[in-house]
Amino acid sequence: MKKFTVTPLIALALTLFLLGDGYTKQITLRFAHQNPESGLSSKNCVSPWLKQVEEATGGKVKIQPYYGQTLAKGKDMWNAVKMGITDIGWAFHGYWPGMTPVTDVISLPAMSFKSAEKGSEVLWKLYEKYPAIQDEFKDVKVLLFYTSPPYTLITREKPVKNLDDLKGMKIRMTGGGPTDMMKALGGIPMLIPMPDNYISLQKGVIDGMGAPWEAIHVWRFYEVVDYYTEVPFPAVYFSIIMNKRKWDSLPEDIQQAIMSVGGVEGSKFWGRHFFDDMRQTGIEKVKSIGKGDNIIELTAEERQKWIDLGGKPVWESWVADMEKKGVANAREILNTTIELGQQQ
């Protein structure tokens, strides 16, 4: 039998084949998230989206998730992504008041959108349209944005049915517009990271907080609060961001595949599955423990008082502040936000 000899030329050809189109090395990207893996939002939104990324890239990308702050703390996530501690990160902008002030338009109180899916769509469209918002994210690659729905006010020992009930209460809010609103309404805003709020409520460090129904359920706040008031609170917003150097190192087809499940459609997916789907689940949980009668709706007259006192003045303050900082089209950005939120 004639022996087959691997000549240097054949060996080189095989090597080039393996390193070229005939072989694609799988790219592993680290993803850091604040919330626990066992939470419903992680199961219903985060994990399915990570799988969407892997499927969109045809398996060329593998996402390694790090849940529950195991790779980076929530409040440290922006810098963790910038520095490359994680490749992709979940960023909650309420942790960093004043860092993205133009983008904060989406978290002004009493905005026109009612659902997280709609708010998320609005925010992505604002990002696409306005360079002033794009500039605030120049140090990272934004894969998508998402918002909460307007927050619910939850309180420990005292129901809130009107503004007089709220005065002097210590209420956990996020930075920026939500903090400004609480001051205008007569409450005392407290800035506390989400993982620390359960014990803060339990020990009476705070009297209550603004929270979406997703957080009420996932963080088990129903164990330490008794009352739930639907008020014209602000929504908050998040971004899924990627280290810019890592993004630039990816082949163009991989970038396009990732953004096929990012952008406006990815934003709507996160808003819908992270928050909107959780509303009824949270309400059902509260009812199951006998507190369903403690879900309070403001009267139309009272709701308007909250908007007039803590909503519209905060809008005007935001416009004035942005114009002082050189954002000449701040009023246009506000009006566009309201108009987009009203569109079906």
C-alpha positions, -999 to +999 in steps of 0.1 A: +000+000+000+013+034-009+019+057+020+002+091+021+028+118+030+017+151+044+040+176+027+046+210+041+024+225+014-005+202+023+000+210+060-001+247+052-033+243+032-050+224+060-040+250+085-053+278+064-086+258+060-090+254+097-083+290+104-103+303+076-139+297+063-138+260+071-135+266+109-150+294+130-138+296+166-167+302+189-167+336+206-176+336+243-190+369+257-195+375+294-228+391+304-232+406+339-266+412+355-277+425+389-307+403+394-307+367+406-309+339+380-339+324+398-360+356+394-390+355+370-376+384+350-343+365+344-362+334+334-388+352+312-366+378+296-329+378+302-322+341+295-344+339+264-328+370+250-293+356+255-304+325+236-317+348+209-282+363+205-266+328+203-292+316+177-290+348+156-252+343+153-257+307+143-239+295+174-208+315+166-213+334+199-217+318+233-230+340+261-216+333+296-241+349+321-231+361+355-263+367+375-267+382+410-238+406+409-213+378+408-191+395+382-199+432+388-221+451+412-251+468+397-239+503+407-205+495+392-217+481+359-210+511+337-173+512+346-172+474+345-183+474+309-160+503+299-130+486+315-137+452+300-144+434+333-175+422+315-181+422+278-218+430+281-236+445+310-271+454+324-269+491+333-295+508+355-291+545+350-309+555+382-277+546+400-258+575+383-277+608+386-265+634+361-245+610+340-269+608+311-291+639+317-305+642+282-316+606+281-332+613+315-361+628+296-377+593+295-377+592+333-395+625+338-427+620+358-462+616+342-449+607+308-475+597+281-466+560+277-483+534+299-464+502+293-427+493+294-428+480+259-439+514+246-415+533+268-386+511+255-396+517+219-397+554+225-363+555+241-346+536+213-362+560+187-350+590+207-315+575+207-316+570+170-329+605+164-309+628+187-270+631+187-272+647+222-284+613+235-260+593+214-231+614+228-239+603+263-232+567+253-201+573+232-179+552+255-199+520+251-218+502+224-256+503+231-273+470+221-307+481+234-326+502+259-356+494+279-378+511+305-401+502+333-438+512+332-445+541+355-437+530+391-462+521+418-458+537+453-455+510+479-455+518+516-450+500+549-475+511+576-494+540+561-516+540+530-511+570+506-544+583+492-535+619+487-506+644+489-511+651+525-505+614+533-471+616+514-456+646+531-425+639+552-424+602+542-390+588+534-394+573+499-368+554+479-365+569+445-340+569+417-319+599+407-328+627+384-364+634+376-378+609+401-359+625+429-370+660+418-406+649+417-405+635+452-391+667+466-418+687+448-445+664+463-433+669+498-417+635+504-381+628+513-363+610+484-338+583+494-312+568+470-307+531+479-296+503+456-323+478+448-308+448+466-307+469+498-344+480+498-359+449+514-340+453+546-344+491+545-382+486+544-381+459+570-361+481+595-380+513+587-350+531+572-375+541+545-413+543+547-418+532+511-405+533+476-414+536+440-413+501+423-426+483+393-447+452+399-418+431+386-396+442+415-424+438+440-426+402+430-389+394+423-375+411+454-404+399+476-413+434+488-448+422+494-434+406+526-425+440+541-450+465+527-488+466+531-500+493+506-498+498+469-508+532+453-510+537+416-496+572+410-482+592+381-447+583+390-418+583+365-406+552+348-369+543+350-346+532+322-319+507+315-294+499+288-278+467+277-243+479+268-211+463+254-175+471+258-165+491+228-132+474+221-148+440+223-176+451+199-151+466+174-132+433+175-162+413+163-166+404+126-192+425+109-216+396+103-216+389+141-223+425+148-252+425+124-266+393+139-264+406+175-282+439+165-309+419+147-322+410+181-312+443+196-322+478+186-359+487+186-371+451+186-348+440+213-358+471+233-395+462+230-388+426+239-371+435+271-397+460+281-425+436+275-410+405+291-390+421+319-418+443+331-452+442+314-457+404+317-449+407+354-476+431+363-505+406+366-482+381+383-473+407+410-509+417+415-520+381+419-493+375+444-504+404+465-540+392+464-529+357+473-515+369+506-546+389+515-536+424+506-556+428+474-578+454+490-547+475+497-542+484+460-552+520+458-562+542+428-560+579+431-591+599+422-589+617+388-588+650+407-560+639+431-540+624+402-541+657+384-528+674+416-497+651+415-491+659+379-495+697+383-473+698+414-447+671+407-449+665+370-451+695+347-428+717+368-401+690+367-405+689+329-399+727+327-369+724+351-354+697+329-358+718+297-342+748+314-313+728+328-306+712+294-307+745+276-282+759+301-259+730+293-261+738+256-289+714+245-307+739+224-334+715+212-343+702+247-379+713+243-381+695+210-367+663+227-394+665+255-422+671+230-410+642+208-409+619+238-445+628+247-457+625+211-440+591+206-455+578+238-490+587+226-486+568+192-503+535+189 
